[in-house]
Amino acid sequence: MKYFGKTIQKGNIMIKKLNITFCYINLITLFYKVDGRNISKFPNIVMMIVDDLGIGDIGCYGNHTLKTPNIDKLASEGVVLHHHLSVAAVCAPSRAAILTGRYPAKFGA
């Protein structure tokens, strides 16, 4: 029993040391000065997930009947993907696959 108690004590001390270390790291990152000039070097990524939208439903993919000026502006300033696939025929498994990073067959869809 004495050995078991010492093991628990050592574990508690280790947890306290880890907590202090994490608090110290958090304080350092909290007060770390970020230079605004370096932020613009990183790309902005916008991922739009919509329900029941076909390939020809917005202007940047060739629809001239429906006016989508804001989406068209985003497309003209960024990258438009022309070859994309869905992992499932309905939206719920596709959304779950995007959120989890797993194929629908892995989580029962």
PANU-357270 format. One record per residue: residue number from 1; y, z, x of N, C-alpha, C in turn. Coordinates in steps of 0.1 Angstrom, whole numbers, plus 2048, in hexadecimal, padded with zeros to 3 digits. Atoms other than C-alpha are relative to their C-alpha. Example, Ala and Ser with C-alpha at 12.3 -4.5 7.8 and 13.67 -1.06 7.14 Angstrom:
<atom 1,<7F4,800,809>,<7D3,84E,87B>,<80C,800,809>>,
<atom 2,<7F5,800,7F7>,<7F5,847,889>,<80B,808,7F8>>,
//
This chain:
<atom 1,<7F4,800,808>,<800,800,800>,<80D,800,809>>,
<atom 2,<7F4,800,7F8>,<818,807,81C>,<804,7F2,805>>,
<atom 3,<7FD,80D,7FB>,<815,7E4,82A>,<806,7F7,7F5>>,
<atom 4,<7FB,808,80B>,<81B,7D5,808>,<80F,804,7FD>>,
<atom 5,<7F2,7FC,802>,<83B,7EA,804>,<809,7FB,80B>>,
<atom 6,<7F8,806,7F5>,<848,7DF,826>,<802,7F1,7FE>>,
<atom 7,<7FE,80E,802>,<842,7BB,81D>,<80B,7FE,7F5>>,
<atom 8,<7F5,801,80B>,<857,7BF,7FD>,<80D,803,806>>,
<atom 9,<7F3,7FD,7FA>,<872,7D0,811>,<805,7F5,809>>,
<atom 10,<7FB,80B,7F7>,<873,7B4,82B>,<804,7F4,7F7>>,
<atom 11,<7FC,80B,809>,<875,79B,80E>,<80D,802,7FA>>,
<atom 12,<7F3,7FD,805>,<892,7AD,7FF>,<80B,7FE,80A>>,
<atom 13,<7F6,801,7F5>,<8A5,7AE,820>,<802,7F1,803>>,
<atom 14,<7FF,80E,7FE>,<89E,789,825>,<808,7F9,7F5>>,
<atom 15,<7F8,805,80B>,<8AC,781,802>,<80E,804,801>>,
<atom 16,<7F2,7FC,7FE>,<8CB,795,809>,<807,7F8,80B>>,
<atom 17,<7FB,808,7F5>,<8D0,783,82A>,<803,7F1,7FB>>,
<atom 18,<7FE,80E,805>,<8CC,761,818>,<80C,800,7F6>>,
<atom 19,<7F4,800,809>,<8E5,76B,7FD>,<80D,801,807>>,
<atom 20,<7F3,7FE,7F8>,<8FF,776,817>,<803,7F2,806>>,
<atom 21,<7FE,80D,7FA>,<8F9,755,829>,<806,7F5,7F6>>,
<atom 22,<7FB,80A,80A>,<8FE,740,809>,<80E,803,7FC>>,
<atom 23,<7F2,7FD,803>,<91D,753,800>,<80A,7FC,80B>>,
<atom 24,<7F8,804,7F5>,<92B,74D,822>,<802,7F1,800>>,
<atom 25,<7FF,80E,800>,<924,728,820>,<809,7FB,7F4>>,
<atom 26,<7F8,804,80C>,<933,726,7FD>,<80F,803,803>>,
<atom 27,<7F2,7FD,7FD>,<953,737,809>,<806,7F6,80A>>,
<atom 28,<7FB,80A,7F7>,<956,71F,826>,<803,7F3,7F9>>,
<atom 29,<7FE,80C,807>,<952,701,810>,<80B,801,7F5>>,
<atom 30,<7F6,7FE,80A>,<96A,710,7F6>,<80E,7FE,806>>,
<atom 31,<7F3,800,7F9>,<987,712,80F>,<801,7F4,80A>>,
<atom 32,<7FF,80B,7F7>,<97F,6F2,822>,<80A,7F6,7FB>>,
<atom 33,<7F6,809,804>,<99C,6DA,821>,<7FB,7F2,800>>,
<atom 34,<804,80E,802>,<995,6B7,814>,<80B,7F7,803>>,
<atom 35,<7F6,809,7FD>,<9A9,69B,822>,<800,7F5,7F5>>,
<atom 36,<7FF,80A,80A>,<9B4,683,806>,<7FE,7F2,804>>,
<atom 37,<801,80D,7FB>,<9B4,665,81C>,<7F1,7FB,801>>,
<atom 38,<80E,803,7FF>,<98E,666,820>,<7F9,7FE,7F3>>,
<atom 39,<806,801,80D>,<986,668,7FB>,<7FF,7F1,7FC>>,
<atom 40,<7FF,80E,805>,<990,643,7F5>,<7F5,7F7,806>>,
<atom 41,<80A,808,7F9>,<975,637,80D>,<7F3,7FF,7F8>>,
<atom 42,<80D,7FF,807>,<959,641,7F5>,<801,7F7,7F3>>,
<atom 43,<7FF,808,80C>,<951,629,7D8>,<7FF,808,7F3>>,
<atom 44,<802,7FA,80D>,<955,633,7B4>,<7F5,7F9,7F9>>,
<atom 45,<80B,806,807>,<936,62D,7A0>,<801,804,7F1>>,
<atom 46,<800,7FE,80E>,<937,629,77A>,<7F4,7FA,7FA>>,
<atom 47,<80D,805,807>,<916,626,767>,<802,803,7F1>>,
<atom 48,<7FE,7FF,80F>,<91A,61F,742>,<7F2,7FE,7FA>>,
<atom 49,<80D,801,808>,<8FC,626,72C>,<804,7FF,7F1>>,
<atom 50,<7FD,802,80E>,<8FF,618,709>,<7F4,7FD,7F8>>,
<atom 51,<80C,802,808>,<8E8,614,6EC>,<802,7F3,7F8>>,
<atom 52,<801,80D,808>,<8DF,5F2,6DC>,<80B,7F6,805>>,
<atom 53,<7F6,809,7FB>,<8F5,5DD,6F3>,<7F8,7F5,807>>,
<atom 54,<807,80C,7FA>,<8E8,5BA,6FC>,<807,7FA,80C>>,
<atom 55,<7FA,806,7F4>,<8EF,5A5,71B>,<80C,7F8,7FD>>,
<atom 56,<7F4,808,803>,<908,58F,709>,<80A,807,7F7>>,
<atom 57,<7F8,7F9,809>,<91A,5AA,6F6>,<80E,803,805>>,
<atom 58,<7F3,7FD,7FA>,<937,5AF,70E>,<805,7F4,808>>,
<atom 59,<7FA,80C,7FB>,<950,597,71D>,<7FC,7FC,80E>>,
<atom 60,<803,803,7F2>,<946,59A,742>,<7F3,7F9,801>>,
<atom 61,<80D,807,800>,<923,58D,739>,<801,7F3,7F7>>,
<atom 62,<7FF,80D,807>,<930,56E,726>,<804,800,7F2>>,
<atom 63,<7FC,800,80E>,<93A,579,703>,<80F,7FF,7FF>>,
<atom 64,<7F1,802,801>,<95C,56B,6FA>,<804,803,7F2>>,
<atom 65,<7FC,7FC,80E>,<95B,576,6D5>,<805,80E,800>>,
<atom 66,<7FC,7F2,7FF>,<95C,59B,6DB>,<809,803,80C>>,
<atom 67,<7F6,7FD,7F6>,<97A,5A7,6EF>,<7FD,80E,806>>,
<atom 68,<803,7F3,7F9>,<971,5C2,709>,<809,800,80D>>,
<atom 69,<7F7,801,7F4>,<990,5C2,721>,<7FE,80B,80A>>,
<atom 70,<801,7F5,7F6>,<98A,5E4,731>,<7F3,7FF,807>>,
<atom 71,<80D,802,7F9>,<965,5DD,739>,<801,7F4,809>>,
<atom 72,<7FF,80C,7F8>,<96E,5BB,745>,<809,802,80D>>,
<atom 73,<7F8,7FC,7F5>,<989,5CA,75C>,<7F7,808,80A>>,
<atom 74,<809,7F9,7F7>,<96F,5E2,76A>,<7F7,7F7,807>>,
<atom 75,<809,809,7FB>,<957,5C6,76F>,<807,7F7,80B>>,
<atom 76,<7F9,809,7F7>,<971,5B0,781>,<803,807,80D>>,
<atom 77,<7FC,7F9,7F4>,<97A,5CC,799>,<7F3,806,807>>,
<atom 78,<80C,7FA,7FA>,<956,5D7,7A0>,<7F4,7F6,801>>,
<atom 79,<80C,808,7FF>,<932,5CA,7A1>,<7FA,7FF,7F3>>,
<atom 80,<806,803,80D>,<922,5BA,783>,<7F1,7FC,803>>,
<atom 81,<80E,802,7FE>,<8FC,5BB,783>,<7FB,7F6,7F6>>,
<atom 82,<804,80B,809>,<8EC,59B,775>,<7F1,801,7FE>>,
<atom 83,<80F,7FF,802>,<8C7,5A4,779>,<7FC,80F,7FF>>,
<atom 84,<804,7F2,802>,<8BE,5C6,76A>,<7F6,800,7F5>>,
<atom 85,<80B,7FE,809>,<8A0,5D2,757>,<800,80E,7FA>>,
<atom 86,<802,7F3,807>,<898,5EE,73F>,<7F1,804,802>>,
<atom 87,<80E,7FB,7FE>,<879,604,745>,<7F8,801,7F3>>,
<atom 88,<806,800,80D>,<872,605,720>,<807,7F8,7F6>>,
<atom 89,<7FA,809,80B>,<879,5F1,700>,<809,808,7F7>>,
<atom 90,<7F7,7F8,809>,<88A,60E,6EE>,<809,809,809>>,
<atom 91,<7F6,7FA,7F8>,<8A7,623,6FA>,<7FC,80E,805>>,
<atom 92,<803,7F2,7FB>,<899,647,6FC>,<7F8,801,80D>>,
<atom 93,<807,7FF,7F3>,<87F,641,717>,<808,7FA,80C>>,
<atom 94,<7F8,805,7F6>,<898,62C,72A>,<80A,80A,805>>,
<atom 95,<7F6,7F5,7FD>,<8B2,648,729>,<7F9,80B,808>>,
<atom 96,<807,7F6,7F9>,<898,661,733>,<7FC,7FC,80E>>,
<atom 97,<803,805,7F3>,<88E,64B,750>,<80C,800,80A>>,
<atom 98,<7F3,800,7F8>,<8B2,648,75C>,<803,80F,804>>,
<atom 99,<7FD,7F2,7FD>,<8B7,66E,75A>,<7F7,807,809>>,
<atom 100,<80A,7F9,7F8>,<897,678,76A>,<7FC,7F9,80D>>,
<atom 101,<805,808,7F5>,<890,65B,782>,<7F2,7FE,800>>,
<atom 102,<80E,802,801>,<86D,658,776>,<7FD,7F5,7F5>>,
<atom 103,<804,80B,80A>,<85B,63C,763>,<7FC,807,7F3>>,
<atom 104,<803,7FA,80D>,<856,642,73D>,<7F1,804,7FF>>,
<atom 105,<80E,7FD,801>,<830,641,742>,<7FD,80E,806>>,
<atom 106,<802,7F3,7FA>,<833,660,758>,<803,80C,7F7>>,
<atom 107,<7FC,7F4,809>,<843,676,73D>,<7FB,7FD,7F2>>,
<atom 108,<806,801,80D>,<82F,669,71F>,<807,7F7,7F6>>,
<atom 109,<7F9,809,80A>,<846,64E,710>,<7F8,7F3,7FF>>,
//
